[in-house]
Amino acid sequence: MYDAQEAGFPPEAFAAPRFGAEPPPAALVALLARFTYRPRWRFELRRSVGGLDWMLHVTTWVEDAYKPGVWGKGNFVFRVPPFGEDLPADMWLRWLHDNCCQHMESHEGDEWFLVDGVRVFDPHADHEERKRRQAGVVG
């Protein structure tokens, strides 16, 4: 049987990895300190529930598409890429814009997109339900 220690690997090669000890990526922290988006939308880095990953939590203030005229909090959560410390600042800028902000805008837009009162692309409906709604609109 192969024995890695006998093969010359140092004992520290077998130590359990220390997940959760790393600080958030400095370039992302610096960007978020300078960043604004919509009024009353808050962006905050937090640890995941298990503490293994950094998560970007976005708390929003939006009008409820299901109850027009009613405003309230919404929440989005994005996992920060684990290799993030190696990303340059311009990549974090693209990640924040393309991955986070565009996703939230698409989600909110899909909630408000109605054809004959049907929420065709409802992001809260499952795939089969969305297909059924789309077929009813174009079929």
N, C-alpha and C positions, 0 to 999 in steps of 0.2 A: 504494500500500500504506500502511496506517495505521502511523504511527510514534509510539509512546507517549511517547518522550522529546521529540519535536518538539511533542507535544500539551501539554507542560508538566509532565509527571510528574517528580519529583526522582529522581536516580540511585539513592538508597537504596530506592526502590520496587521495584527489580529485583534487589536483593541476595538471595542464597539465605537462606531462613528458618533460624534457629538453633534447631532442634529439640533437645530434651534439655538445654537450658541452664536451664530453669525449675526451681525447687525444688518439692517436693511441696506440695500445698495446705496452708496453715498450719492451717486449721480441722480438717482430717483428722489431721494430725500431732498436734495438741493433743488430739483425741478419743482417738486410739490410745494416747496416754501415760496416759490415765485409765481405759482400757477393760480389762475382764477378761471372759473367756467361760468356757470349760471348763478344768479342770485340765490342764496340760501341752499346751495349744493355744497356739501362738505366732503373732502377727500382725506382719508386717514389710513395710515399704515398700521396694521395690527397683526399679531401672531394668529395663526390658524388655531382651531380648537385643540389639536394635539400638540401645538407648539413647533411643528416641523417646518412650516412654511410661513412666509410673509404674505399677507393678503391686503389688497387695497379695498377698503370699504368706502362706498360712496352713499351718502345719505342725501336724498333729493327732496325737493318740495315741488310737487306736481299736481295738476288738476287731474282728478280721477276720470279716465275715459269711460268707465262703466257707470259713473254717477256724475255727469257734467255739472259743473258749478261747485262741486265739493273738492277741496284741496286737502292734501295730506302728505305724509312722509312716504317715500319709496326707498328701497335699498337695493343696491347692486354690490356684488362682491367679486373681485378678480384676483386670481392667484398670481403673485409676482413670480416671474420666471426664476427658477432656482440658480441659474447660472448668471444672474443679473449683475453681479459685481464686475463681470468681465465686459459688460455692454458699455459702449461709449454714450455720452449724453444725448447725441442726436438719435440714437436708437431708442432711448427711453422716451424721448419726445414723440417719436412715431408710435411706440407701444401705447402711451397714454392717449394719444389722439385716435389712432386706428383701432386699437383693441378695446379700449375702455369707452371713450366718448362716443365714437361712432356706433358701438354696440348699444349704448343706452339710447341714443337718438333713434336708432332703428327699432328698438323695442317699444319706445314710446309712440313712434309713428305707426307701428303695426297695431297698437291698441286703438288708435284713432281712425284708422283706415276702414271706412264702411262703404259698402255698395248695397243700396236698397235696405239699409239698416243692418246688414250682415257684416260682422267683424271678420272679414275674410282671412286675414293673416294673424289672428289672435295669438300672441306669443304664449298665452297660458293654456291654449288648447293643445291636445296631442296631435301628432302628425296625421293620423287618420281623419280626425275631425277637421283639420285645416284642409285636407284634400277634398273632403265632402263639401265643405263650404265653397271652395274654389270651383268645384264642378257645378254646384248649384248656381253660381253667378255667371259662369261662361257657357254652361251647357244649355 
